[in-house]
Structures are given as C-alpha cells and as structure tokens.
Amino acid sequence: MPVFELPLAELKNYQGRNTRPADFDDYWERALAEMRRVDPEVELVPATRIR
C-alpha cells in the first residue's frame, strides 16, 4: 500500500515541484502543429489466429 506525505485533500491539488519552462506553451503549439501535418496513413490488417 502506498504511503503519502500529504493528506488526500492536498494531494488532489498538488502540482508537483518542477517549475514550468518559460517556453512551455510555444513548445506544445509547435509540437501539435508538427503532429497535425503528418498524414498517418493508417492501414488496419486483420491478424491471423495462432494456436
């Protein structure tokens, strides 16, 4: 069973200790724009059953 140093009410609002980088929003905007430019060309192929 896990042991926590904060009460549950405080854990629900805990944001962590790492500070948010100054360019956080810019980074994600660039990353999402790059992802949206990629055509995934998904192909679904049925698997054969192995027994």
C-alpha positions in Angstrom: 0.0 0.0 0.0 1.5 3.4 -0.9 2.4 5.9 1.7 1.9 9.6 1.1 3.3 12.6 2.9 0.3 14.9 2.3 -3.3 14.5 3.3 -5.7 13.4 0.5 -7.2 16.9 0.2 -3.8 18.4 -0.5 -2.7 15.6 -2.9 -5.8 16.3 -5.1 -4.4 19.8 -5.7 -0.7 19.1 -5.8 1.0 20.5 -8.9 4.4 18.9 -8.4 7.8 20.6 -7.7 9.1 21.2 -11.2 8.7 24.7 -12.5 7.0 25.2 -15.8 9.5 26.2 -18.5 9.1 29.7 -20.0 8.6 28.3 -23.5 6.1 25.6 -22.4 3.1 26.9 -24.4 5.3 27.7 -27.5 6.8 24.2 -27.4 3.4 22.5 -27.3 2.0 24.7 -30.1 4.9 23.7 -32.3 4.7 20.0 -31.4 1.0 19.9 -32.0 1.3 21.7 -35.4 4.0 19.2 -36.4 1.8 16.3 -35.4 -1.1 17.6 -37.4 1.0 18.0 -40.5 1.7 14.2 -40.5 -0.8 12.0 -42.5 -0.7 8.8 -40.5 -1.9 6.6 -43.5 -3.3 4.1 -41.1 -3.9 0.6 -42.5 -5.8 -2.0 -40.5 -4.9 -5.5 -41.3 -6.6 -8.4 -39.6 -4.2 -10.7 -37.6 -4.2 -14.4 -38.1 -5.0 -16.5 -35.1 -2.2 -18.6 -33.8 -2.9 -21.7 -31.8 
